[in-house]
Amino acid sequence: MSNFREAFDSHDWEQVKESIYAKTAADIESALSSQKRTLEDFKALISPAAATYLEQMAQLSQQITRKRFGHTIQMYVPLYLSNECQNICTYCGFSYDNKMRRKTLTEEEILKEVEAIKKLGYDHVLLVTGEANNTVHIDYFKRALEVIRPHFSHISMEVQPLDQDEYEELIPYGLNTVLVYQETYHKDDYRKHHLKGKKSNFYYRLDTPDRLGKAGIHKIGLGVLIGLEDWRTDSFFTALHLNYLEKTYWQTRYSLSFPRLRPFCGGLAPKVEMTDRELVQLICAYRICNEEVELSLSTRESEKFRNNVIRLGVTSMSAGSKTNPGGYVVEPASLEQFEISDERSPEEIAAMLKSQGYEAVWKDWDRAF
């Protein structure tokens, strides 16, 4: 198999959805008792029938997470470099058709933001931009990484998908991790939400993790935007994608995120609502079926929810996040990509983790290793 596209095209969305919703109590019990779980087991654990097994799933997920990750939570923070974007996407505050003041940080402004973030205690930063190839392009990323690299031990990026050779060019500049969310694996709905720009090319985006794997990126982050389509079916395709990547690029680390659609300027109401219990179910299902993958929960989620799911499988969290370029010190009033929910400071999150017997880890890994 040369890339994930072949595996993806061999699965029909409606048939997968029907299979998930047809799972029974016997399927869930089989999945929970299995020593080696499959994608069919994952379907069972995210099915409506699994709702009554949530307590068992939570206990098992907690045991697996503690065995592999101990009592630690990795802390990271986003640094928005630009809100310029050439795409029209129905769910994003940075969408090209959203009339707003655009801002791209200069090298001097980036350094000011870095200084503010370092004062918060962070050593792991996630760089975020809109998708504007004329402004935030490969040369801009190189200059930004040169400014940022001396100050952090781990640098992640969530920007427009690039070609394989471009990722290879950025690795020597300090790029460790790339997050690329498919948003939804439903091809027809994907087209409905991506009306203009390079992001409207479904398969170019779908092929991005393959390009990352071939480029030798240290870690790849996957996920969908929960609320655009049926979350159970979208999550199965995410698991299918992860399963393929782990087998194909086995030296690479992987992470998953669970962003639920949040309000923004110009807003899009979710097509499908996911309850807190359902998100817990999904987190536990991923952990039970994959002991190694890192699971991340951002400030999109509420304070109460994040407090309660620490023990259930999550391994990384953000805190004190700003989702606008210059949001920490340069231009705090600029328009956010979306509204955050948990507004506690990093110190408050660290104290909460300590109260639950967990340690906040600010450094991801050491370049010396």
Secondary structure, DSSP 4 states (H G I P E B T S, - for coil): --SHHHHHHTS-HHHHHHHHHT--HHHHHHHHH-SS--HHHHHHHHSGGGGGGHHHHHHHHHHHHHHHHTTEEEEEEEEEEE-----EETT-TT-TTS-----B--HHHHHHHHHHHHHTT-SEEEEEE---TTTS-HHHHHHHHHHHGGG-SEEEEE-S---HHHHHHHGGGT--EEE---B-S-HHHHHHHEEESGGG-HHHHHTHHHHHHHHT-SEEEE-B-BTSS-HHHHHHHHHHHHHHHHHHSTTSEEEEE-PBP---TT----SS---HHHHHHHHHHHHHH-SS-EEEE-TTS-HHHHHHHGGGT--EEE-S---STTTTTT-TTSPPSS--S----HHHHHHHHHHTT-EEE-----TT-
